[in-house]
Amino acid sequence: MRLKPIKTENDYNQALNRLEKMFDAQPGTKEGDELEILGILIENYENENFPIDLPDPIEAIIFRMEQLNYSQSDLAEVIGLKSRASEILNRKRKLTLDMIRKITEKLHIPTEVLIQAY
């Protein structure tokens, strides 16, 4: 097991190739330990070089509503008023802290997504 930090795209590609070859390594073995460490190194490199932005709060709400087959009326039950739900979805009103808490609890959208400016 010869592991080293991933600093370049070439290092990254080599690490991915190695990971692919040993993907079925059993946990608790020498190869399994190497696989685990290699996965951590790859994840760190990807987080630094290919960051993924958080989704837009309203788009996240709409997406989650679609997943749950929620209507605007269902969202209104979560946050209070139907008119309020319409204003939120049409970006005419900002989410309040209370709304964020309720949406996080009922729709399971992380607060860090909902508190972003939009």
Secondary structure, 3 states (H helix, E strand, C coil): CCCCCCCCHHHHHHHHHHHHHCCCCCCCCHHHHHHHHHHHHHHHHHHHHCCCCCCCHHHHHHHHHHHHCCCHHHHHHHHCCHHHHHHHHCCCCCCCHHHHHHHHHHHCCCHHHHCCCC
